Amino acid sequence: MKTQPIGKLISLLHRQNQKLLVKELVPYGIGSGGQHSFLKLILSQPGITQDQLTNELKFDKATTARSVKQLEDSGYIDRRLDPKDRRSYLLYPTAKALDFLPTLQSILDEFNKKLTRNLTLEEETQLVSLLQKITENSIE
């Protein structure tokens, strides 16, 4: 049996996952471009800056700016001028975002269950460990 390229499999998995996830999140006004990832991080770290989002999530600045703008327009986040650096904005979740968090987490948990439904707990643990190692290798 010919071995599939790991990068190709990860890419396919990512694209499929994103398509299904976007379909689930569109009714809530959250679209593509990893907006849910940005929202999750802002919810867990209120007051984070756009630069910090970019660095932590490994997106480019343009994607971050676009996603932040869309989340703001959808009422999920507030941008406030950073009093320590007037060129920067601090990002905070709104009440709408805080109310949506359990729904978002439930959707993400369901996707993880779907992805791992044919794996044993041991296999799932091993998969996560291996993917973390591969991710560390890919970050320069």
Buried (B, 14 or more C-beta within 10 A) or exposed (E): EEEEEEEEEBEEEEEEBBEEBBEBBEEBBBBBBBBBBBBBBBBEBBEBBBEBBBEEBEBEEEBBBBBBEBBBEBEBBBBEEEEEEEEBBBBBBBEEBEEBBEEBEEBBEEBEEEBBEEEEEEEBEEEEEEEEEEEEEEEE
